[in-house]
């Protein structure tokens, strides 16, 4: 008889295949050997190298079986008890002293759970495998298994087998180990921008397994303890105990949205520059070290650019223009929605990602201590898997036709401009989005979200089925894939969720498929919008373009033309002049045209219509008079933000005049172009920072600059060159108004966008001058009546 190897990780007896041999005879012989030798009821497997297995050698003699020897060539693999498991919740969940694994796949015919040790992952091999029985380990479309055992430093992934037929929307390939869409941490490379083994940009990734103790999440960080004075109980790390993160009673700040001043920040860019002098530059801890800067400038809300796990090396390539390498710096290409970006942590992959989770939590906690809320920029419109030529990492291999919008022949709709479109209003996908948002609110304590290209979240899903979505068919329902919906199910669910409806919800109300919903985004009374129309109108007016005085006045009032009729308020408008994509504030007044050659795309990328003005000369090298005018223009833009109704948002670095050299699409630069230059802020000539700080302070002090409703004639009066006679003609470049303020008394605010000075008459009040700002082209005056 031939030698047969037993290779099963189940607790119950392994299934052995023998020729002309009765099982019960073998069983009695094996049991006898057990009493005098090692146990054989649990046997591990290495899917790559059989020399790592426990090997059971059976010799058939005279119709019987004799156990001759057991050979262990390498250390015995871990032993696990394996049970049927539970279909909910999705993901890997610690419970009952073990871990339950559950994943949805409607079209897979078989699923295998793959376990890795960290060392095996780095050597690109699987440590152990558990094949799921479709009879016992599947409920409906959910595959599941429950396991008990030693999971320390273990990771997991799945293989899915089924039909590979892109024309029908299926990409099953059992040779690929995929990420669980519900994984809470993704482990791969540990350091930002550093290639994997043998220069691999996409080394095998795996998912963190939660500790079976449930809430315990990993060893604490000595570095964080020393830096931030964490409690002495954290010394328990010496005995390798696993502790719950200490939130120290942290609670949501729950600021009224009208009181916010938002600061758009890139985690790595904020402290990566050497001038930050932080101990952990470019990390969550680095941001913590610099939070007091935000207090100094009057910011009480951070909007973090994408912090979900992404691969910065996805389009890694040499850039001959700068003699460096292009990366995905911004991060708008999500690999997993539940995992924080591991390489934004100082810990990297240490402790299988648990320390990275703790660093993110520490950032939230320390921000809250300083009275600063934290919003996350989330990218549910597409993923890093791209189109049909992209990598198969998770969603595509798990159930492509569920997770992506597909055309009838399997082509990917591309409303995102990034190769695919997340199928947000499919029942399974919208549940994932909802579960993800709840996780970041309840587990990570974030205060809200900005939804990138949020109009995609309002489009009909693939295979749209009204009965499935709404519970009953709709007469005359002709909705096709991608059709904008007046009541999109996902937005409805988020808006009425008992947890999510109480956090900040901000939509970027457009997509690259031509859907523009600023002022019309389905809102349920609680959604706000990035007001792109505010940006465009303010830029046009302040640079002196005719025909915008009336539209500019609407912007100052919180854009009632966009939001009042739908029942919304001024604070539903997120006002901004600059953001991460586009010119910085300094570049807005320095360049008429984009200068994107450093991106290596022959200046063909980025927006061509920037509504900018260089003040007379293109580029940084200009005359003294031009530079003075640029400084005044920057103040004018910032002042406009601070005196407008609605919620002002400023972009990281604009407070000191950061320049990107006229590049309005710096997505690919991990260098000084995108880094905050702390030495520039510290320069004595940087009076812009002082001005910005004073203006945010002034806004916080004024009750009238953050109204809960649109101003009426009882509070606000418009003026022209003379009181009470505003000028709304096409050639008018002057806008002035008075605003009654319960704290300051009354404000007079005037904007002169002409290149000529003018003489004005103030309303007859006992005025006391507070300050005159600008000059030459724009002259703004703020005055207060005597108290």
ZAPAKE-564183 format. One record per residue (C-alpha): x, y, z; residue in three letters. Coordinates in steps of 0.1 Angstrom, whole numbers, plus 2048, in hexadecimal, padded with zeros to 3 digits. Layout:
<pts>
XYZALA ...
</pts>
This chain:
<pts>
800800800UNK 80C8237F9UNK 81583C814UNK 7F885481DUNK 7FD87582EUNK 7E3882847UNK 7DF8A8844UNK 7C28B6857UNK 7BF8D2870UNK 79D8C787DUNK 7988BA8A0UNK 78489C895UNK 79687E885UNK 7A6886863UNK 798878844UNK 7B185E837UNK 7B084C816UNK 7BC829817UNK 7BC80D7FDUNK 7A97ED808UNK 7AC7F682CUNK 7907F8846UNK 78F81885BUNK 78680887BUNK 7A47F187AUNK 7BB80F874UNK 7AA822890UNK 7B18088AAUNK 7D58068A1UNK 7D982C8A1UNK 7C882F8C3UNK 7E18168D1UNK 7FE82A8C4UNK 7F084A8D3UNK 7F483D8F6UNK 8198388F0UNK 8218538D7UNK 8178768CDUNK 7F387F8C6UNK 7E887D8A1UNK 7C688C8A3UNK 7D08AE898UNK 7E78B287BUNK 7F38D286BUNK 7F98DB847UNK 8108F2834UNK 8018F7811UNK 8238FE802UNK 83B8E4810UNK 8308C281CUNK 8518BE830UNK 8418D584AUNK 8248BC850UNK 8218A286AUNK 823882856UNK 81086285EUNK 82084484DUNK 80A82684AUNK 81680483FUNK 7FC7EA833UNK 8047C683CUNK 7EE7A883AUNK 7CE7BC836UNK 7D57D1854UNK 7E67F285BUNK 8047F8871UNK 80F81A87CUNK 835819878UNK 84183C87FUNK 838861883UNK 851879874UNK 85289D87DUNK 86B8AF868UNK 8638D3875UNK 8518E0894UNK 82D8D5897UNK 8148EE88AUNK 7FA8FE8A0UNK 7DB8EA8A9UNK 7B88F78A5UNK 7968EA8AEUNK 77F8F0891UNK 7598F4893UNK 73C8FD87CUNK 73D922885UNK 72393D881UNK 719952863UNK 718973875UNK 72898B87AUNK 73E98D85BUNK 76498D860UNK 77A97D87AUNK 76998189CUNK 7769768BEUNK 75C9638D2UNK 7599468EAUNK 77E9428EEUNK 78493F8C9UNK 7809518A8UNK 76394F890UNK 76A95586BUNK 74D95F854UNK 74E96C830UNK 733972816UNK 7379637F4UNK 71895B7DFUNK 72994C7C1UNK 7479397CFUNK 7459137CFUNK 76090D7E9UNK 772922803UNK 79291B816UNK 79E92E835UNK 7C4934833UNK 7D893B852UNK 7FA94B853UNK 81595186DUNK 825972868UNK 84696285DUNK 83494C844UNK 822969835UNK 84297B830UNK 85095C81EUNK 83095A809UNK 822939816UNK 80392D827UNK 80891E84AUNK 7E790B84CUNK 7C7906839UNK 7A38FE843UNK 78C8F4827UNK 7688FE82EUNK 74D8E4829UNK 7308F2814UNK 7188DD828UNK 7238E584CUNK 737906847UNK 71E919832UNK 6FE92A83AUNK 6ED93A81CUNK 70894D80AUNK 71E950829UNK 73C93982FUNK 746935853UNK 75C92286BUNK 763925891UNK 78691C89EUNK 7979198C0UNK 7BC9188C4UNK 7DB92D8C6UNK 7D794B8AFUNK 7F49608BCUNK 80597189FUNK 7EF960886UNK 7DF96F867UNK 7C596384EUNK 7B796582BUNK 7A0951815UNK 7A193F7F4UNK 78193E7DFUNK 77A9257C3UNK 7609287A9UNK 75B933785UNK 774949775UNK 75F95B75BUNK 765981759UNK 74998373FUNK 73197875AUNK 74198C775UNK 754970787UNK 77A97078FUNK 77E9527A5UNK 7A19447A8UNK 7A992B7C3UNK 7CE9337C0UNK 7CA9567CEUNK 7C895D7F3UNK 7B097A7F9UNK 7A9993814UNK 78A991829UNK 7759B0821UNK 76E9B3846UNK 7919AF853UNK 79B9C886EUNK 7C09CB865UNK 7D39C2845UNK 7F79B6848UNK 8109B882CUNK 82E9D082AUNK 8369E284AUNK 845A0383EUNK 837A1D827UNK 846A1E804UNK 85DA0080AUNK 85B9E47F1UNK 8529C07FBUNK 8699A27F6UNK 87B9A17D5UNK 86D9C47CCUNK 8499B87CEUNK 8309D57CFUNK 8139BD7D7UNK 8209A37EFUNK 80798A7FEUNK 7F199C817UNK 7DE98C834UNK 7C599684FUNK 7C9999874UNK 7B897F88AUNK 7A898E8A9UNK 7B49808CAUNK 79C9668D7UNK 79997A8F7UNK 7829908E3UNK 7889B48EDUNK 7AD9B08F3UNK 7C09BD8D5UNK 7E59BA8D9UNK 8049C48ECUNK 8079E98F4UNK 8229FF8E7UNK 83FA098FCUNK 844A278E6UNK 821A348EAUNK 823A2F910UNK 843A44912UNK 837A5F8FAUNK 814A65907UNK 815A5A92BUNK 7FEA3C928UNK 7F4A2B948UNK 80DA1595AUNK 7F69F7955UNK 8049F6932UNK 8249E7942UNK 8119C6940UNK 8209C391DUNK 83E9B492FUNK 82A996938UNK 81B995914UNK 7F899C920UNK 7DF9A9907UNK 7CD9C8912UNK 7AF9DC908UNK 7B79FE8FAUNK 7B2A18915UNK 79BA33907UNK 79DA45929UNK 778A4D927UNK 779A5C904UNK 757A678F7UNK 74CA788D7UNK 750A9E8D8UNK 72FAA28C4UNK 736AC68B9UNK 719AD78A6UNK 725AD6882UNK 721AFB87EUNK 73DB00898UNK 757AEC885UNK 776AF8874UNK 783ADA860UNK 7A7AD3857UNK 7ADABA83AUNK 7CCAA7844UNK 7E2A8B835UNK 7F0A76851UNK 812A6F842UNK 816A91832UNK 80FAA4852UNK 82FA99864UNK 845A8784BUNK 85BAA6844UNK 87BAA7858UNK 871AC9866UNK 855AB987AUNK 86FAAC892UNK 856A9189DUNK 863A708ABUNK 84CA5C894UNK 849A71874UNK 82EA6985BUNK 819A54873UNK 7FAA56889UNK 811A5C8A7UNK 822A78893UNK 800A8988FUNK 7FAA868B5UNK 81BA988BCUNK 80FAB58A6UNK 7EAAB88B1UNK 7F1AD88C4UNK 7F8AE98A3UNK 7D4AE489AUNK 7C9AF38BBUNK 7DFB118B4UNK 7CFB17892UNK 7ACB138A1UNK 7A3AF2890UNK 78AADC8A2UNK 785AC1888UNK 79EAAC873UNK 793A9C852UNK 7ADA8084DUNK 7B4A77829UNK 7B0A52823UNK 7BCA3D840UNK 7ADA1C835UNK 7C6A0282AUNK 7D4A09807UNK 7F3A007F4UNK 808A1E7EDUNK 81DA0A7D5UNK 8009FF7BEUNK 80DA157A1UNK 831A167ADUNK 847A23790UNK 866A3878AUNK 860A5D785UNK 87CA6A76EUNK 871A8E773UNK 87AA8E799UNK 891A70798UNK 87CA5E7B2UNK 85EA467B3UNK 839A4C7B0UNK 822A3E7CBUNK 7FEA417D4UNK 803A5B7EFUNK 7DFA677F3UNK 7D1A447F9UNK 7B0A457E5UNK 7B3A217DCUNK 7A6A0B7F8UNK 7B19E77FEUNK 79C9E281EUNK 7829F982EUNK 7859ED852UNK 7AB9EE856UNK 7BEA0D85EUNK 7DBA15848UNK 7F59FF859UNK 813A1284AUNK 807A32859UNK 810A2487BUNK 833A2388BUNK 82C9FF895UNK 8269F3871UNK 81D9CE871UNK 8299C8895UNK 8109B48A9UNK 7FD9AB889UNK 7F09CE885UNK 7E19D28A8UNK 7FA9ED8B2UNK 7F2A00892UNK 7CD9FF89CUNK 7D7A0C8BFUNK 7EBA298B0UNK 7CDA3489BUNK 7B7A328BBUNK 7D1A468CDUNK 7CFA618B3UNK 7A9A638B7UNK 7ABA648DDUNK 7C6A7F8DEUNK 7B4A948C4UNK 794A928D9UNK 7A8A9C8F8UNK 7B1ABC8E6UNK 78DAC38DBUNK 793AB78B7UNK 77BAA18A5UNK 788A8888AUNK 776A8086AUNK 782A66851UNK 783A6A82BUNK 774A4881FUNK 775A3B7FCUNK 757A247F7UNK 755A2C7D2UNK 770A147C5UNK 78C9FD7D1UNK 7B09F77C9UNK 7A79D97B3UNK 7A29EF794UNK 7939E2774UNK 7959BF765UNK 7BB9C3762UNK 7BF9CC787UNK 7CA9B67A4UNK 7B399D7B5UNK 7B79A57DAUNK 7969A17EBUNK 7749AC7DEUNK 7799A07BAUNK 78497D7C4UNK 76A97A7E0UNK 74C9837CBUNK 75399B7AEUNK 72F99E7A2UNK 7239A87C4UNK 73D9C27CDUNK 7409D57ACUNK 7299E6793UNK 72B9D0773UNK 71D9D4750UNK 70A9B6741UNK 72A9A7733UNK 73E9AB753UNK 74F9CC74BUNK 7569E4768UNK 743A0476AUNK 75BA20771UNK 748A3D782UNK 766A41799UNK 780A4777EUNK 796A2C78FUNK 78CA0D77BUNK 76FA00790UNK 750A0B7A3UNK 7469FD7C5UNK 7239EE7C3UNK 718A037E1UNK 6F29FD7DFUNK 6F59D77DDUNK 6E79C97FDUNK 7079B7807UNK 71D9D57FEUNK 7089EF810UNK 7089D982FUNK 72E9D882DUNK 7309FE82BUNK 718A02848UNK 72B9E985EUNK 74B9FA855UNK 73FA1D85EUNK 731A1087FUNK 7529FF887UNK 766A1F882UNK 74DA32898UNK 749A198B4UNK 76BA088B5UNK 782A248A9UNK 76EA428B6UNK 76FA57896UNK 756A74894UNK 74BA72870UNK 753A6C84CUNK 759A7E82BUNK 74EA6880FUNK 764A6A7F0UNK 751A6C7CFUNK 731A667E3UNK 71AA697C5UNK 724A457BDUNK 712A3B7DDUNK 6F2A477CEUNK 6F4A337AEUNK 6E0A137A8UNK 6F39F27ADUNK 6F99D7793UNK 6DC9C078EUNK 6C59DA79DUNK 6A79C97ADUNK 68D9E07BCUNK 67C9C47CFUNK 69E9BA7DEUNK 6A69DE7E8UNK 6859EC7F2UNK 6729CD7FBUNK 6599CF7DFUNK 65A9D67BAUNK 6559F97ADUNK 63D9FD790UNK 64FA09771UNK 671A02781UNK 68AA08764UNK 6A9A0F779UNK 6C9A0376AUNK 6EC9FF779UNK 6FAA20784UNK 6DAA34782UNK 6D9A5079CUNK 6BFA477B7UNK 6AAA617C9UNK 6A9A4C7E8UNK 6C9A367E6UNK 6C6A197FFUNK 6EAA1D80DUNK 6E6A43814UNK 6C4A3B823UNK 6D3A2083AUNK 6EFA37845UNK 6D8A5484BUNK 6C1A41861UNK 6DAA2B873UNK 6D8A30899UNK 6FEA3389BUNK 707A4487BUNK 6EDA5F879UNK 6FCA70897UNK 71FA75887UNK 72BA8D86CUNK 723A82849UNK 732A9682DUNK 72EA8D808UNK 745A967EBUNK 725A997D6UNK 732A907B4UNK 744A747A1UNK 759A71781UNK 73BA6376EUNK 72CA8576BUNK 714A84789UNK 716AA579BUNK 6FFAA87BAUNK 70CAC67CDUNK 6ECAD47DDUNK 6D8AB67D3UNK 6E9A987E4UNK 6CFA827F6UNK 6D3A8E819UNK 6B7A85832UNK 6BEAA6843UNK 6E0A9C850UNK 6F9A99834UNK 711AB582CUNK 723ABB80BUNK 745AC7800UNK 739AE67EFUNK 74CAE67CFUNK 737B037C2UNK 743B187E0UNK 767B127D6UNK 762B1B7B1UNK 74DB3B7B8UNK 764B487D4UNK 783B437BEUNK 772B557A1UNK 766B727B5UNK 786B797C9UNK 79CB787ABUNK 787B9379CUNK 770B81782UNK 751B95779UNK 72FB8777EUNK 733B7579FUNK 729B8E7BAUNK 706B7F7BFUNK 713B5B7BFUNK 72EB667D8UNK 714B757EFUNK 702B537EFUNK 722B427F9UNK 726B5A816UNK 703B50822UNK 70AB2B822UNK 6FDB257FEUNK 6D7B26805UNK 6D2B237E0UNK 6DFAFF7E3UNK 6D3AF4805UNK 6B6B08812UNK 69BAFA7FCUNK 6A3AD7805UNK 6A0ADE82AUNK 6C4ADF832UNK 6D9AF8846UNK 6F8B0D83FUNK 70DAF3851UNK 704ADA837UNK 71DAED821UNK 741AE4826UNK 752B03818UNK 775B0180AUNK 78CB137F2UNK 7A8AF97F0UNK 7AAAD47F7UNK 7C2AB77F1UNK 7BAAB57CCUNK 7C0AD67BBUNK 7D6AF57C2UNK 7E1AFD7E6UNK 7D7B207F2UNK 7FAB2D7EAUNK 7FAB1E7C7UNK 7D7B2B7C0UNK 7E5B4E7C0UNK 807B457B0UNK 7FDB31791UNK 7E5B36775UNK 7ECB13767UNK 7F3AF1776UNK 817AE5777UNK 814AC077AUNK 833AB4767UNK 842AA5787UNK 825A8B785UNK 835A7C766UNK 816A7F751UNK 820A9B73AUNK 80AAB374DUNK 7EBAA1740UNK 7DDA98762UNK 7CBAAF77BUNK 7B0ACA777UNK 7B6AE475BUNK 79CAFD768UNK 7A8B0978AUNK 799B2C78BUNK 7BBB38798UNK 7CEB59793UNK 7F4B5D796UNK 7F1B8279FUNK 805B8D781UNK 822B7577EUNK 823B4F77AUNK 836B3B795UNK 847B417B6UNK 862B587A8UNK 850B797A6UNK 853B9E7AEUNK 84FBAB7D2UNK 82EBBC7C9UNK 820B9C7BAUNK 82AB887D9UNK 81ABA27F0UNK 7FAB9F7DCUNK 7FBB7A7DEUNK 7FDB7B804UNK 7DFB92805UNK 7CCB7B7EEUNK 7D3B5D804UNK 7C5B71822UNK 7A7B7B80EUNK 79EB57806UNK 7A3B4C82AUNK 78FB69837UNK 772B60820UNK 772B3C82DUNK 770B49851UNK 754B6284CUNK 73EB4B837UNK 720B39845UNK 725B13843UNK 743AFE84EUNK 766B0A844UNK 780AF0839UNK 7A5AF8835UNK 7BFAE3825UNK 7DFAD8837UNK 7FBAF0831UNK 7E6B0D825UNK 7EAB1E846UNK 80EB2583FUNK 80CB27819UNK 818B0580EUNK 81FB027E9UNK 820AE37D2UNK 830AF77B6UNK 810AFA7A3UNK 809AD57A3UNK 7E4ACF7A7UNK 7E4AA97A8UNK 7FFA9D7C0UNK 7F1A7B7C6UNK 812A697BEUNK 82CA7C7D2UNK 83AA6F7F3UNK 851A8D7F7UNK 854AB2800UNK 838ABB7E7UNK 81EAAB7FEUNK 830AAF820UNK 826ACA839UNK 845AE083EUNK 847AE9862UNK 865AFF85DUNK 850B16846UNK 836B1A861UNK 851B24879UNK 860B3F863UNK 85CB62871UNK 84FB6E850UNK 832B56851UNK 819B6F85EUNK 7FEB5C84AUNK 7FDB42866UNK 7F7B5C880UNK 7DBB6C86AUNK 7CAB4A865UNK 7CBB4388BUNK 7BCB65893UNK 7A0B60879UNK 796B3E886UNK 796B4C8A9UNK 780B6989DUNK 768B5088CUNK 765B3C8ACUNK 75DB5B8C0UNK 742B688A9UNK 720B588AEUNK 714B6588CUNK 72EB53877UNK 721B3087EUNK 6FCB3487CUNK 6E4B1687FUNK 6CEB25864UNK 6D2B3B846UNK 6D5B6084FUNK 6B6B76848UNK 6B1B9B844UNK 6ACB9D86AUNK 6D0B9686FUNK 6E2B9D84EUNK 6E1BBC837UNK 6F3BC0815UNK 705BE080CUNK 716BEF7EEUNK 72DC0D7EEUNK 712C1D802UNK 6FDC0C81DUNK 6DFBF8813UNK 6E6BFA7EEUNK 6F7BD97E3UNK 704BD67C0UNK 6FCBB57AEUNK 704BBF78BUNK 71ABA9774UNK 737BC1778UNK 734BC579EUNK 753BB97B1UNK 748BC77D3UNK 734BB47EDUNK 72EBC2810UNK 716BB982DUNK 710BBF851UNK 708BA2869UNK 6F9BA488BUNK 70DB908A5UNK 702B898C8UNK 726B898D4UNK 737BA48BFUNK 719BBB8BAUNK 71ABBF894UNK 733BB7879UNK 739BCB859UNK 74BBB583FUNK 754BC281CUNK 764BB17FEUNK 773BC67E2UNK 77FBAF7C5UNK 788BCC7AEUNK 7ACBD67A7UNK 7A1BF97AFUNK 79CC077D2UNK 77AC157DAUNK 76BC2C7F4UNK 74EC1F808UNK 735C2E821UNK 72FC19840UNK 70CC1584FUNK 706C3086AUNK 712C1E889UNK 72CC268A4UNK 746C10893UNK 767C058A1UNK 780BF7889UNK 78CBD488FUNK 7A3BCF871UNK 7A8BD684CUNK 7B4BB9837UNK 7C0BB6813UNK 7C6BD37FCUNK 7CDBDC7D8UNK 7B6BC37C8UNK 7A1BB67E5UNK 79ABCC803UNK 787BBC820UNK 77DBD083FUNK 76FBC285EUNK 761BDB877UNK 74EBD8898UNK 736BF28A8UNK 741C008C9UNK 735BEA8E6UNK 
</pts>
